[in-house]
Amino acid sequence: MIVGSDNSVRSVFNAMPRVAVSVFGEEKYEKTSGEAANALPAKSDDQLLADLYDRTAQQTLDDADIDGDGMMSKDEYMAAQKRLADADNRIFDIDAAEDRWSTFDPAGKGAIDKDEIIEGLKILLPLKVGHLDADMVERIRTQALEASKETLQNFQDAIDVESKKPAMAETIKTTIAVQASLLSLYDEFK
């Protein structure tokens, strides 16, 4: 069989421009097979953290700045913290709020701007973007492997022992200990 230009099967494999209707209006977007996709540029870890601190500082300022002067006074901050505690159905801890305020305003000026809020947030919330160093990864892997081997051995012992109840109790204790060790590793990342 000869495939000619008039054959519909051949037309499927020919590169042809495609026209798609835009969801934003009547204009059409033509895309050929060789055109690269328009993707947003990836952000670096530092940019992601800077964006997070910036958004958090702006939200903090928006929530607290009652008089709209672009500054957050200590009274405004304390009132916002009280509202937040009430909204979360928890007791307002004035001492903890005072400690946080002293981090935001170490000079004791009484009012701070968005940049000072960002600097305080960096101290109060020292964040890194999810990268682990090789030593920590190896420690986690080794501890998880040892815990898994120990749990497996305990289950095997429970099967081999005639009286399974004491062995199962020991297995449960070991499983709880394994979970506790994994939780302690998790706490190291906080």
Secondary structure, DSSP 4 states (H G I P E B T S, - for coil): ----TT-HHHHHHS---EEEE-SSSS-EEEE-TTPPP--PPPPPHHHHHHHHHHHHHHHHHHHH-SS-SS-EEHHHHHHHHHHHHHHTT----HHHHHHHHHHH-TT--SEE-HHHHHHHHHHHS----S---HHHHHHHHHHHHHHHHHHHHHHHHHHHSSSHHHHHHHHHHHHHHHHHHHHHHHHHT-
